[in-house]
Amino acid sequence: MSTAVDQPLDRRTVPWLLATALLTTAPHAVHQPIWLSSLAGFMLTWASWLWWKDERLPNRRLLTLIVAIACIGILAEFRTLFGRDAGVALLVVLMNMKLLELRSRRDAMVAITLGYFLLLTHYLYSQTIPTALWLFVAMWLLTATLIRLHGNRNDSPDETLRHAGLLCLQAIPFMLVLYLLFPRISGPLWGLPSDAHAGTTGLSDTMSPGSVAQLAQSGEIAFRVRFDGKLPAKQKLYWRGPVMEQFDGAAWRPFPGHPPPPRLERLSPPIAYESTLEAHHQRWLLALDAPDALPAGASLNATLTASNRQVLDQRQRFRMSASLDYRFNVGEDQGVLHRNLALPAGGNPKTRALAEQWRQDNPPEAIIGKALALFAGDFTYTLQPPPLDRDGIDDFLFRTRRGFCEHYAAAFVVLMRAAGIPARVVGGYQGGEYNPLDGYLVVRQSDAHAWAEVWLQGKGWVRVDPTAAVSPARVEAGIADALPFGEPLPALVHWRAGWIRTLRYRWEAINNAWNQEVLGYDPQRQRELLARFGLPDADWRSLALALGIACGLLAAGLTAWALYRRPVGDPVLRLWHKALRQLTRSKVDCAPWETPLELAQRVRAQCPELAEPFRRVVDAYLLARYGSDNNSLKMLRDAVAQLPR
């Protein structure tokens, strides 16, 4: 005997399954290789054609062969069948493959369950508002397909969708309660595989010609900042990242080691701010120069770089403060100074000769001035510099004279070191764009910047930004005003029309609210919320109790509402059915197709003792059902009460 799930699948349910497969897998085409998305699209189109033509489904051996080929392709593409990308690719293939074997209701249930699971995988790539809206629509359609599979097959699509929408709306209170009260943990709910963050762009700890320029072509947001007081001037906004002291002739890298904390002298009152960093998979906090107070778990090294204890692999908020005027490491260690004078042997002879010429009878401040005056001459600030020869600094200073901030910072530091002045390169971000709608300063990847630091006797390490000598607008107004027209800046930075900027401000303010209030609901925010309700020290036990009570009250409320909204039956029909139940107990079968008068005649023949009482019930029922007497309902109730029990 076959069960319900083994029954053949209704042909009218297949389009619902095709639509759910499309909605749950289509967004993954952005992340998957083209050949895999093409394979999934081919299988979906094939399944749709077979349904449309009412053709026979393909042989299982053929499907097995296709699955094997797809698995081999995924293994060749990702070098594994596990991990985020490979696992999602496999699920996408299996989802569309299942459409080619929809023979029974069991197959349909597998496809629907797989669709619900696929919804979760989208959050491994994106947690934005459009993603949430898309997945809500997909969940609505999946629920409607489930109702269509098990519900009334004669319902119209509108009725099925309305029923599914009502179920989704009823689930929203439970979703909110679970969101607010479910114990939060620091970090993801489950551990992600090692490829879960692959491909994420951000500031690197290595700088070479073109590296910052490439990053500056991205309009992605690096972090947002909200100051407690007045927004500082734009030329003061230097967000400090890695400090690079080692130079091999082509690339700059930080010095490996754990030097002691800096000796920082604050020359201005600190300003407090809150920074929301996007995941960049490094440890530095990109603090405003110079950091004064850091969050718990963060530290400040000897190069004044603020670092977190853990790698930032998810969006996090930090409270910090900074002193914009400062001195640090005035009495620097001789080993550090020697390290910041080192240059590769034999490279860039023209640069060395120029620096040696400046060094004659000139103090360090004068040498710095000569270098900045050189850059203020016939040099061009551009995102598209020409390639450099083996002696890159010589080639840049004496031939091409076109470069981005990393070119100027590197050339300046080499000049300083060759002139006997300790110097190093600092990577980070400069400036930002203030959004007046939510009060946040938005710092993008296009604000990535590199500058220099020199060590001067009695002053310590001093910031020098050679890019400001070439293009002062870069520091004072921003990158869009500094670069010539036609540079490959992201569209968000290039488009500066008033109405476009207003729309962007609104959209980014909405996204920021989503990030801060929804995605940023962390254990600290949960503790603050519970403290307002009198639970300042809630642990997982009290949270579980509160969660159970809240869900129980919600279930009771929805049940009461459903009972209240239940349609009240016709009292005349209720009394008539009560009379029929009385007859059934008296061994009189009541056929549903019999009219009341026919039933009364049969009762007279089968049970003469019930004939007269039941005749009074029939007369009262017909009068109450089709007459206009106001007392007919009472007469029917009395007649039913007089039936023998």
GULUMDO-823706 format. One record per residue (C-alpha): x, z, y negated; residue in three letters. Coordinates in steps of 0.001 Angstrom, whole numbers, padded with zeros to 6 digits, always signed. Layout:
N
XZYALA/...
***
This chain:
645
+000000+000000+000000MET/+001556-001077-003314SER/+001744+001286-006257THR/+000759+000433-009830ALA/+004326-000379-010869VAL/+004680-002880-008023ASP/+001634-004860-009156GLN/+002257-008346-010592PRO/+002917-008443-014306LEU/+000099-009714-016497ASP/+001239-012981-018062ARG/-000097-011944-021490ARG/+002365-009023-021582THR/+005464-011234-021396VAL/+005444-012298-025103PRO/+005506-008610-026070TRP/+008589-008091-023907LEU/+010288-011167-025367LEU/+009676-009893-028888ALA/+011048-006421-028088THR/+014184-007943-026545ALA/+014749-010001-029694LEU/+014256-007036-032037LEU/+016470-004630-030088THR/+019395-007011-029519THR/+019452-009320-032567ALA/+021336-006931-034950PRO/+024188-006684-032439HIS/+024996-010354-033056ALA/+026895-009180-036153VAL/+029281-007104-033992HIS/+029506-009130-030782GLN/+031630-012246-030157PRO/+029893-015567-030762ILE/+029959-016625-027112TRP/+028167-013456-026008LEU/+025475-013735-028698SER/+025020-017384-027707SER/+024632-016380-024044LEU/+022045-013740-024931ALA/+020171-016208-027141GLY/+020234-018830-024382PHE/+018746-016417-021829MET/+016029-015330-024274LEU/+015165-018973-025026THR/+015184-019818-021311TRP/+012833-016942-020498ALA/+010497-017998-023336SER/+010438-021603-022082TRP/+009665-020507-018517LEU/+006769-018384-019776TRP/+005442-021153-022005TRP/+005524-023748-019205LYS/+004412-021200-016603ASP/+007406-022172-014485GLU/+008883-020243-011597ARG/+011531-017631-012457LEU/+015131-018470-011453PRO/+016646-017507-008121ASN/+018180-014016-007949ARG/+021464-015491-006701ARG/+021742-017544-009866LEU/+021069-014464-011990LEU/+023699-012519-010078THR/+026205-015288-010748LEU/+025387-015240-014484ILE/+025830-011450-014605VAL/+029188-011729-012850ALA/+030376-014418-015289ILE/+029214-012310-018248ALA/+031035-009226-016920CYS/+034242-011235-016454ILE/+033896-012572-020003GLY/+033341-009065-021432ILE/+036331-007760-019486LEU/+038487-010599-020822ALA/+037230-010073-024388GLU/+037530-006277-024611PHE/+040035-005586-021790ARG/+037565-003035-020396THR/+033946-002595-019359LEU/+033786+000829-021024PHE/+033852+001960-024636GLY/+031484+001219-027467ARG/+031843-002542-027932ASP/+032149-003465-024255ALA/+029337-001111-023249GLY/+026944-002434-025883VAL/+027837-006022-024966ALA/+026959-005300-021348LEU/+023614-003750-022360LEU/+022750-006785-024495VAL/+023443-009120-021574VAL/+021422-007003-019135LEU/+018481-006735-021538MET/+018180-010499-021918ASN/+018914-011048-018226MET/+015986-008793-017308LYS/+013639-011229-019046LEU/+014446-013784-016338LEU/+013127-011572-013524GLU/+009881-010198-014964LEU/+007808-010308-011792ARG/+006181-006857-011648SER/+005219-004019-013941ARG/+008291-002173-012676ARG/+010512-004899-014163ASP/+008663-004576-017448ALA/+009175-000790-017477MET/+012917-001283-016936VAL/+013068-003704-019884ALA/+011123-001314-022147ILE/+013308+001661-021177THR/+016435-000398-021778LEU/+015015-001387-025165GLY/+014564+002257-026189TYR/+018157+002972-025168PHE/+019453-000044-027086LEU/+017900+001369-030251LEU/+020349+004280-030075LEU/+023377+001999-029844THR/+022718+000530-033295HIS/+023620+003882-034871TYR/+027121+003535-033433LEU/+027663+000726-035950TYR/+025445+001511-038910SER/+023357+004414-040211GLN/+022083+002756-043378THR/+018510+002630-044667ILE/+017945-001031-043572PRO/+019122-000101-040075THR/+016682+002822-039945ALA/+013779+000630-041121LEU/+014627-002107-038613TRP/+014789+000390-035759LEU/+011483+001975-036767PHE/+009809-001448-036549VAL/+011525-002060-033196ALA/+010361+001326-031883MET/+006824+000569-033069TRP/+006838-002731-031175LEU/+008361-001111-028062LEU/+005629+001537-028073THR/+002971-001145-028526ALA/+004442-003056-025566THR/+004288+000106-023463LEU/+000617+000551-024427ILE/-000059-003098-023670ARG/+001501-002680-020225LEU/-000511+000406-019237HIS/-003542+000297-021530GLY/-006590-001882-021895ASN/-005488-005468-021411ARG/-008498-006746-023348ASN/-007453-005020-026584ASP/-006455-007357-029377SER/-002835-007299-030660PRO/-004053-005630-033856ASP/-005675-002804-031883GLU/-002565-002309-029759THR/-000279-002215-032798LEU/-002626+000186-034586ARG/-002638+002513-031591HIS/+001168+002396-031372ALA/+001508+003027-035092GLY/-000767+006064-034822LEU/+001387+007463-032006LEU/+004560+006920-034067CYS/+002996+008642-037070LEU/+001988+011598-034888GLN/+005618+011871-033749ALA/+006975+012139-037308ILE/+006244+015899-037727PRO/+008072+016623-034464PHE/+010953+014418-035621MET/+011236+016365-038884LEU/+011129+019728-037124VAL/+013808+018648-034648LEU/+015919+017250-037483TYR/+015746+020458-039518LEU/+015948+023084-036770LEU/+017903+021558-033909PHE/+021323+023282-033881PRO/+023775+021120-035788ARG/+027353+020679-034661ILE/+030409+019565-036581SER/+031194+015979-035673GLY/+029202+013510-033592PRO/+026626+014755-031085LEU/+028630+013109-028314TRP/+032243+012025-028090GLY/+032725+008369-028891LEU/+035207+006153-027057PRO/+038456+005218-028700SER/+037166+001891-030009ASP/+034211+003462-031813ALA/+035908+003194-035176HIS/+037868+000000-034666ALA/+037960-002445-037488GLY/+037219+000053-040242THR/+039107-000830-043410THR/+040775+001679-045675GLY/+043982+002693-047376LEU/+046968+002483-045036SER/+050058+004702-044926ASP/+052250+001572-045034THR/+052613-000654-048092MET/+054005-004164-048095SER/+053467-007153-050422PRO/+049810-008134-050221GLY/+048504-005056-048385SER/+046765-003444-051377VAL/+045657-006835-052717ALA/+043904-007548-049429GLN/+042140-004185-049546LEU/+041117-004745-053171ALA/+039050-007759-052113GLN/+036562-005460-050385SER/+033565-004063-052234GLY/+032997-001282-049686GLU/+032690+002233-051081ILE/+035704+004449-050350ALA/+034244+007690-051719PHE/+031839+009119-054300ARG/+032583+011933-056731VAL/+030338+014181-058806ARG/+032009+016310-061470PHE/+030627+019700-062417ASP/+031302+018999-066082GLY/+032173+016034-068245LYS/+033541+012884-066606LEU/+037283+012541-067382PRO/+038629+009445-069109ALA/+039131+006496-066792LYS/+042894+006327-067339GLN/+043121+009892-066026LYS/+041431+009107-062703LEU/+044283+008760-060227TYR/+043161+009583-056675TRP/+046287+010480-054736ARG/+046859+009277-051196GLY/+050081+008835-049202PRO/+053427+009103-050978VAL/+055914+006569-049586MET/+059626+007339-049824GLU/+061214+005171-047120GLN/+061944+001505-047860PHE/+063315-000948-045299ASP/+063489-003954-047618GLY/+059946-005130-046898ALA/+057598-002166-046349ALA/+057236+001366-047709TRP/+056359+004358-045516ARG/+055973+008127-045934PRO/+058885+010317-044911PHE/+058113+011883-041492PRO/+058335+015630-041679GLY/+056638+018796-042850HIS/+058220+019796-046173PRO/+057220+023044-047906PRO/+054277+023223-050357PRO/+054896+021919-053895PRO/+055806+024107-056839ARG/+052965+023118-059144LEU/+052702+024165-062791GLU/+049230+023593-064255ARG/+049186+022594-067942LEU/+045411+022172-068374SER/+042299+024017-067130PRO/+041083+022783-063740PRO/+037971+020625-063450ILE/+035751+021059-060378ALA/+034135+018221-058475TYR/+032538+017321-055147GLU/+033914+014345-053228SER/+032053+012536-050447THR/+034609+010545-048456LEU/+033710+007705-046159GLU/+035476+007689-042802ALA/+038976+006240-043257HIS/+040542+007664-040067HIS/+043458+009296-041861GLN/+044009+012918-042878ARG/+044433+012626-046641TRP/+041589+013703-048917LEU/+042317+011320-051818LEU/+042190+014237-054259ALA/+042293+013817-058008LEU/+045834+014150-059321ASP/+046881+016961-059327ALA/+044931+019033-056773PRO/+044307+022615-057846ASP/+041905+024027-055234ALA/+041255+022564-051787LEU/+038541+023151-049178PRO/+039107+025311-046134ALA/+041236+023588-043518GLY/+043090+021422-046065ALA/+046675+021740-047244SER/+048970+020379-049941LEU/+052394+019044-048963ASN/+055536+018797-051091ALA/+054574+015317-052350THR/+051277+016706-053724LEU/+049181+014900-051107THR/+046085+016814-049994ALA/+045532+016511-046242SER/+042749+017665-043961ASN/+043375+019446-040694ARG/+041342+016869-038785GLN/+041261+013102-039064VAL/+038322+011945-041191LEU/+036383+009881-038650ASP/+032986+010453-040263GLN/+031590+010856-043764ARG/+032351+014338-045151GLN/+031848+016290-048361ARG/+034545+018440-049965PHE/+034593+020784-052946ARG/+037855+020543-054909MET/+039299+020955-058368SER/+042203+019364-060231ALA/+044426+019867-063261SER/+044913+016541-065004LEU/+048029+017731-066878ASP/+050712+019290-064730TYR/+054358+019457-063691ARG/+055587+019910-060153PHE/+058845+020375-058297ASN/+060928+020662-061464VAL/+063691+022187-059350GLY/+063586+019615-056546GLU/+065606+019951-053362ASP/+068776+017820-053395GLN/+067955+016341-050000GLY/+064641+015046-051357VAL/+066339+013547-054411LEU/+068964+011869-052244HIS/+066235+010432-050004ARG/+064490+008950-053037ASN/+067644+007149-054161LEU/+068227+005314-050877ALA/+068044+001511-050708LEU/+068731-000882-047818PRO/+072326-002067-047823ALA/+073005-005466-049336GLY/+069488-006447-050336GLY/+068171-007692-053704ASN/+071557-008148-055481PRO/+070063-009424-058761LYS/+067817-006371-059081THR/+070745-004049-058382ARG/+072873-005807-060980ALA/+070147-005554-063632LEU/+069631-001848-062916ALA/+073370-001207-063042GLU/+073497-002929-066426GLN/+070700-000688-067730TRP/+072414+002360-066342ARG/+075392+001964-068711GLN/+075020+004398-071634ASP/+071211+004734-071207ASN/+069381+007971-070353PRO/+066654+007867-067676PRO/+063804+007668-070221GLU/+065390+004597-071804ALA/+065857+002924-068422ILE/+062181+003513-067633ILE/+061260+001990-070985GLY/+063367-001110-070302LYS/+061674-001634-066934ALA/+058206-001343-068432LEU/+059191-003682-071265ALA/+060360-006196-068663LEU/+056962-006115-066936PHE/+055161-006401-070269ALA/+056817-009787-070739GLY/+056187-012962-068764ASP/+054467-011386-065730PHE/+050957-012031-064349THR/+048634-009564-062636TYR/+046889-011402-059787THR/+045386-010949-056347LEU/+046894-014265-055233GLN/+050680-013962-055611PRO/+052920-016592-054014PRO/+054870-015640-050875PRO/+058280-014044-051366LEU/+061669-014862-049833ASP/+063858-012481-047810ARG/+065044-010607-050913ASP/+061477-009992-052015GLY/+062154-007843-055092ILE/+064658-010359-056497ASP/+062268-013209-055802ASP/+059412-011380-057543PHE/+061379-010266-060627LEU/+063319-013462-061270PHE/+061217-016317-059855ARG/+057498-015817-059118THR/+056646-013037-061629ARG/+053120-012928-060186ARG/+051859-009982-058202GLY/+049408-007162-057638PHE/+049962-003440-058154CYS/+052067-003011-054993GLU/+054516-005650-056249HIS/+055010-003889-059568TYR/+055226-000397-058076ALA/+057754-001488-055438ALA/+059889-003443-057916ALA/+059862-000556-060401PHE/+060925+002002-057777VAL/+063765-000246-056542VAL/+064961-000700-060139LEU/+064865+003055-060708MET/+066728+003867-057504ARG/+069347+001238-058238ALA/+069757+002827-061686ALA/+070296+006268-060163GLY/+066810+007699-060901ILE/+064963+009235-057906PRO/+061683+007360-057496ALA/+058967+006728-054913ARG/+055695+004833-054440VAL/+052281+006560-054442VAL/+049260+004937-052849GLY/+045664+005762-053637GLY/+042847+004661-055915TYR/+042512+004429-059661GLN/+039368+004629-061761GLY/+035860+004203-060417GLY/+032419+003174-061681GLU/+029979+005756-063003TYR/+026362+005436-061829ASN/+024131+006956-064541PRO/+021125+007157-062210LEU/+022533+009805-059874ASP/+025577+011027-061815GLY/+028144+009970-059202TYR/+031408+008143-059774LEU/+031709+005383-057164VAL/+035238+004484-056050VAL/+035451+001269-054030ARG/+038145-000267-051889GLN/+038632-002718-054766SER/+039905+000265-056787ASP/+042855+000683-054385ALA/+046046+001065-056372HIS/+049756+001798-056117ALA/+051903+003428-058767TRP/+055315+005083-059029ALA/+056770+008545-059547GLU/+060208+009270-060989VAL/+062033+012580-061028TRP/+063382+013633-064422LEU/+065542+016645-065148GLN/+063438+019467-066598GLY/+060155+017577-066055LYS/+059984+017185-062292GLY/+058068+014289-060806TRP/+056417+012159-063472VAL/+053800+009458-062858ARG/+054691+005973-064116VAL/+052203+003131-063599ASP/+054041-000175-064123PRO/+050791-002115-063611THR/+049553-000640-066906ALA/+052466-002355-068663ALA/+051471-005741-067221VAL/+047703-005303-067602SER/+046569-002248-069571PRO/+042929-003156-068861ALA/+043468-002296-065173ARG/+043768+001403-065987VAL/+041531+001552-069047GLU/+038580-000634-067977ALA/+038934-001506-064290GLY/+040094-004276-062026ILE/+037355-006751-062998ALA/+038507-006782-066631ASP/+042182-006921-065701ALA/+042245-009966-063432LEU/+041935-013586-064584PRO/+038701-015472-063972PHE/+038398-016911-060476GLY/+040259-014152-058645GLU/+038785-013372-055191PRO/+037110-010100-056148LEU/+034026-008943-054207PRO/+030705-010124-055636ALA/+029637-006552-056442LEU/+032602-006258-058799VAL/+032405-009783-060227HIS/+028669-009760-061069TRP/+028406-007750-064261ARG/+025114-008970-065721ALA/+022985-006088-066976GLY/+020015-006586-064665TRP/+022247-007080-061613ILE/+024177-003932-062443ARG/+020903-001981-062872THR/+019650-003154-059470LEU/+022968-002226-057890ARG/+022908+001196-059505TYR/+019408+001830-058139ARG/+020261+000673-054644TRP/+023498+002670-054526GLU/+021703+005763-055855ALA/+019128+005445-053064ILE/+021888+004966-050500ASN/+023774+007945-051865ASN/+020661+010125-051628ALA/+020241+008967-048027TRP/+023873+009788-047257ASN/+023816+013154-049020GLN/+020414+014488-047957GLU/+019789+012840-044576VAL/+023093+011841-042990LEU/+024881+014695-044750GLY/+022666+017391-043231TYR/+025507+019296-041580ASP/+025777+022871-040195PRO/+026486+024253-043681GLN/+023390+022608-045157ARG/+021323+023862-042230GLN/+022553+027434-042769ARG/+021690+027194-046459GLU/+018174+025958-045633LEU/+017550+028705-043062LEU/+018834+031346-045470ALA/+016039+030395-047876ARG/+013520+031194-045132PHE/+015040+034588-044395GLY/+017369+033562-041537LEU/+020851+033837-043079PRO/+022661+034460-039782ASP/+020701+032222-037433ALA/+022458+031388-034165ASP/+021459+028861-031529TRP/+019080+031346-029871ARG/+017089+032008-033045SER/+017129+028278-033816LEU/+015781+027483-030358ALA/+013051+030115-030814LEU/+012113+028753-034237ALA/+012145+025230-032834LEU/+009847+026209-029959GLY/+007425+028015-032257ILE/+007326+025135-034748ALA/+006775+022512-032042CYS/+004096+024697-030437GLY/+002249+025071-033724LEU/+002479+021342-034332LEU/+001140+020568-030863ALA/-001705+023043-031368ALA/-002496+021548-034756GLY/-002553+017983-033437LEU/-004724+019059-030506THR/-007189+020785-032837ALA/-007244+017739-035056TRP/-007875+015461-032065ALA/-010723+017683-030868LEU/-012200+017805-034353TYR/-011964+014044-034688ARG/-013452+013434-031232ARG/-016667+011467-031651PRO/-019771+013574-031068VAL/-021990+012047-028378GLY/-025681+011216-028819ASP/-027645+014468-028085PRO/-030445+012424-026509VAL/-028023+010822-024043LEU/-026403+014190-023311ARG/-029794+015677-022356LEU/-030692+012607-020264TRP/-027375+012807-018349HIS/-028016+016511-017791LYS/-031378+015630-016246ALA/-029706+013040-014003LEU/-027214+015658-012802ARG/-030171+017878-011907GLN/-031625+015054-009810LEU/-028269+014505-008078THR/-028190+018162-007050ARG/-031704+017624-005633SER/-030371+014816-003374LYS/-031759+011982-005498VAL/-029289+009145-006075ASP/-029382+007798-009611CYS/-028246+004188-009820ALA/-026727+003285-013204PRO/-028700+000048-013373TRP/-032164+001681-012932GLU/-034448+002038-015915THR/-035998+005489-016564PRO/-039454+004315-015494LEU/-038179+002785-012242GLU/-036266+005993-011511LEU/-039406+008051-012145ALA/-041354+005961-009594GLN/-038594+006422-006995ARG/-038501+010184-007614VAL/-042298+010326-007030ARG/-041773+008610-003650ALA/-038699+010604-002534GLN/-039319+014052-004071CYS/-043000+014511-004942PRO/-042330+018110-006069GLU/-040045+016735-008881LEU/-042340+013888-009877ALA/-044354+015654-012574GLU/-041467+017588-014237PRO/-039229+014499-014234PHE/-042084+012342-015594ARG/-042293+014677-018610ARG/-038480+014247-019065VAL/-038797+010449-018950VAL/-041657+010417-021474ASP/-039774+012726-023836ALA/-036546+010699-023432TYR/-038271+007362-024227LEU/-039957+008923-027250LEU/-036712+010453-028516ALA/-034751+007294-027814ARG/-037084+004704-029272TYR/-039750+006646-031213GLY/-039775+008233-034640SER/-041211+011669-033856ASP/-039016+014410-035373ASN/-040008+016857-032579ASN/-039057+014488-029752SER/-035549+015983-029308LEU/-037033+019479-028898LYS/-039604+018137-026455MET/-036828+016523-024399LEU/-034765+019710-024395ARG/-037781+021714-023198ASP/-038601+019139-020512ALA/-035055+019164-019143VAL/-035053+022976-019114ALA/-038227+022945-016928GLN/-036627+020816-014199LEU/-036202+022782-010945PRO/-032579+023823-010379ARG/
***
